[in-house]
Amino acid sequence: MMQSHLFETSHGDFAVNMLPKDGGAHYYPKVFTEQDSTKLLGQLQASLKWEQEKLMMFGRLVTTRRKVAWVGDPQCSYTYSGVQKIPQAWTSELILIKEQLEEISQAEFNSCLLNLYHDGSDGMGWHSDNEKELDPLSPIASFSLGAQRKFAFRHKKDKETVSLFLESGSALIMRAPTQEYWQHALLKTKTVSDIRMNLTFRKINTHAK
C-alpha cells in the first residue's frame, strides 16, 4: 500500500506526496480558479510563438503534432533531444504563474517549457527531466491548463507506477531526487477531445555552460 506524505507550504497549506519513495511529487489542485485558468490558456495561446516539436529518434529528426514554446531568461538556452532551444521573453501571464509557483515551492525558476496538446491523441512518452543544463537540486513545477489528463510515474528500477489526473489550474511540484529515480508520461486517451497546455518551470544551471 502506498504511503502518503504531507508537505507544508509557507502558507500552512498541505499537499500530498504522490510518490511512495525516492523523491517527492506534491499536488496542488486549485492554484488558479477555473475562470482564471481558462483566461490564461487563451492568453498564452495568443501571446507565444508555438512550434511543432522536433526530436531525434533512431538517428533521424521527427516532427511531432504537439506544439512547444521555450521561455526564459536570456542566458537560458536549452538542448532537448539534440535540438537547441533559444528562449522567448517572459510574458506578464507567465510571470504571474511563475511567481505563484515560486511561492508554493519556495524555489526560484529562470525558464519554462510549454507543451500544447491538441486533444487526447497527443501525449508524452516515458522520460525524466534530467538534461545536463538543469539544476538537479531544484524542483520542477508543472502547471496544467485546459483538459484534465492522466499523468503517470514509473520507477526506473522496480517499474512501480503511480498515476493521477491533473486538473486545469493545478500544480505538481517534483522535488529532487525524483528525476533520478522516476520517469513520467502524459498518457494518450481517446476520451479527451479538448486542448491541454502544460507548463514546466525549471532552473537552468547557467554558470555550468
N, C-alpha and C positions, 0 to 999 in steps of 0.2 A: 504493500500500500504506500502511495506517495505521501510524504510528509510536506506540509505547507509551512513556509517560514515567512514571518512578517517583517516588513521594512518600514521604518518610520521616517517621514519627511520632516523638513523644518517646520511645517505647519501642524505637525502632530497627526497627519493622516497616515493610514496604514495601507500597504499594498501586499498582496500575496505573492510569494516567490513561486513561480510555476515549475521550477526545476528541483528535483529531489536531491541533487548532488552536483559537485564540480562546477559551481557558478551560480549566478542569480539572474532571473528574468522577472522583474516586478511589473505587474499590470495595473494600470490606472484607467478605468473605463470611461470617465467623463471629464477629460481635461478641458474641452470646449463643449458648449451646448450644441444641440443638433442644428439649430438655426445658424449659429456662428460657423459651424463646420461646413455646412452647405455653401455659405458665402465664401469661405476660404478656398474651397475646392474650385469654385468658378474663377476667383481672382487669380489663383496660381496657374490654372489652365491658360488664362489670358496673358499673364504678365511675364511668363518664362519662355525661353526658346526650347522647344521639345524636339528631340531627335530619336530615331529608332536606334536601339542598342546594337552595337557591333561587337561580336565576340569571336575569339579564336577558338575553334573547335576542331580537333583532329587535324590540325595544321592548316585549316582554311578559315577565312573570315566569313562569319554568318551574321545576317541582319535579322533581328527579332521583330515581332509585331509590337511588342511592348515598347513604350517610349520612355526616355530618361532625360533628366536635366541635372547638371552638376553645378552647385552654387557654393561659394566660399570666399574667404579672404584671398587677396591677390596672389599670395605665395602658395596657395593650396592646390597645385596641380596633382593629379591622381592617375595612377595606371591601373586599369582593370582589364583582365584577360588580354593583356598585350596591347591595349589601346589607351593612349594618354588622354586625359580629360582636363581641359582648361576651365577654371570656374567662371560662371556668370556672377554678377554682383548681387549682393543681398537685396531683396525687396522688403518693403515695410511689413508685408504679411509674414514673410519668413522670419524676420527679426522678432515679430510678436510671438510666433510659435517657439522660436529658439529660446527666448528669454523665459517663457513659461516652463519649458523642459529643463533648462538650466537650473531653475529654482527647484523643481521637483527632484532632479538627480543630484543637485549640489555639485555640478561639474560645469566646465566651460567647453563649448564646441566652436570650431572655426570653419566648418564645412557641412554640406548636406547633399546627399544623393537622393533624388526624387525618381520614383518609378510610377508610370501611368499605365494601369491595366484596363483595357477597353471593356472586358467582361470576364466571365469565369474561364474562358478558354485561354486567357493569358495567365501565366503563373511564373514561379521562380523555382528552379530545381534546388537540390540539396547543396549547401555551401556554408562556409564560415566567412565572416567579415574579418579576415586576418591578413590583409595586404600589408606589405612591408612599410608603407607610408603611415599607417595608422598607429597611434599611441596604444600599445597593448594594455596599458593600465587604465585607460579612460573608458568609461561606459559608452555604449552606443544607444541612443534614444530613438526608437522607432515610433513614428506618429502616423495614424491612419485617418483617411478621409474617404467618404463615399461608401460603396457597398461593403457589407460585412463579409469577411473572408476567413477561411480556416488556415491557421498558421501552425506549423509543427516543428518540434525539435527532435533530433535523433542523436543519441550519444555515439561518439566515434568508436568507442571500444566495444561496449556490450549491446549496441543498437537499440537500447531502450528508447521509446518515443513518448513525447508529451505534446498535446495539441490544445489550442484554444481558438475561439472566434474573436477576431479583432473588430471592434465596433468603430464607426465613424466618430472622430473626436477623441479617440483613446490613445494612450501612450504605453509602450512596452520598453522598460529600461533594462538593457542587458549589460551586466557588470562582469568584469574580469573574475575568474578565467573562463567565462562561458564560451568564447570563441575558440579557445584551445581544446575544449573537450566536446563541444556540441556543434552539429550542423543544424541549419534551419531551412525551411522551404515554405513558399506560399503555394498551397495545393490547388490544382485546377479543378473546376467543377462545371457541370452543365446546368446547374440550377441558378446561377447568378448571371443576369443579363446587363447589370449596371456597371458603371465605371468605378474604379477604385484608385486612389492615389496613396502611395506610401512615401514618407519622408524619413530618412535615417540621418540623424545628426551625429557627426563624428569629430574627432580631434586628430588632425593631421600633424605628424611629428615633423614640423618644418625645419628644425635645426639639424635633422639627420640626413637631409638631402645633400 
